[in-house]
Amino acid sequence: MTNNVEEFNDYRERMNGKLLGDNNKIIKRIFNLDTNAFAPGALDVKTKELLGLVASTVLRCDDCVKYHLETSYNHGLSKEEVMEALSIATLVGGTIVIPHLRRAYEYWEELETSTEKI
């Protein structure tokens, strides 16, 4: 059985390296803006990650959902907190979000069994 968490992270790291390696100023600025947006501020990192998770689920971006799930996991959010956020995402996004909810739940289970929190 493949480790989907490791596969996702390896692919993301490799492709981000290629994208940033092309030295496109706009892409670099977008990546930087994303990094800075999720830094602690008036809202703590955990809250920002849950907001990112909800938005990503509603927008149906599975890669984004995986990223926010793993970051949430690494910042110590509980399964209950994450599932509550995903329930809001499903309410807002409607039934079309349910397949993404399934994949999110499955990925969270993989995080619980295949990684250590940072």
C-alpha positions, -999 to +999 in steps of 0.1 A: +000+000+000+013+034-009+017+062+016-006+089+002+006+115+027+043+110+017+034+109-020+015+141-018+042+159+001+070+147-022+050+158-053+042+191-038+078+198-027+092+187-061+067+208-082+069+239-059+107+237-064+103+237-101+078+265-101+098+287-078+130+277-097+117+294-128+121+327-109+087+341-120+083+372-098+045+370-098+044+333-088+070+339-061+049+368-047+018+347-046+036+319-027+050+345-003+016+361+002+001+327+010+028+320+035+024+354+052-014+351+052-013+320+074+012+335+099+000+344+134-019+377+135-052+388+149-063+352+143-041+324+155-027+298+130-052+271+140-081+293+132-065+304+099-060+268+089-096+259+096-107+289+075-084+277+047-098+242+051-134+254+048-126+276+018-106+248+001-134+223+006-161+247-007-139+254-037-134+216-041-096+218-043-085+184-030-048+194-030-056+224-009-078+204+014-049+179+020-025+207+027-047+224+052-056+190+068-019+182+073-011+216+086-040+215+110-029+180+122+006+193+127-006+222+147-025+199+171-061+204+159-083+175+169-103+153+146-134+168+162-123+204+154-115+195+118-147+176+113-167+205+127-150+228+102-157+203+074-193+201+084-196+239+079-179+235+046-204+209+035-233+230+047-220+260+027-208+241-003-238+218-005-240+181-015-215+185-043-188+188-016-196+154-001-170+135-023-144+160-011-156+154+025-150+117+020-115+122+007-107+146+035-119+121+061-098+094+045-067+117+043-071+126+080-072+089+089-039+085+069-024+114+088-033+098+121-016+065+111+014+076+090+028+108+104+041+124+135+031+159+145+058+185+141 
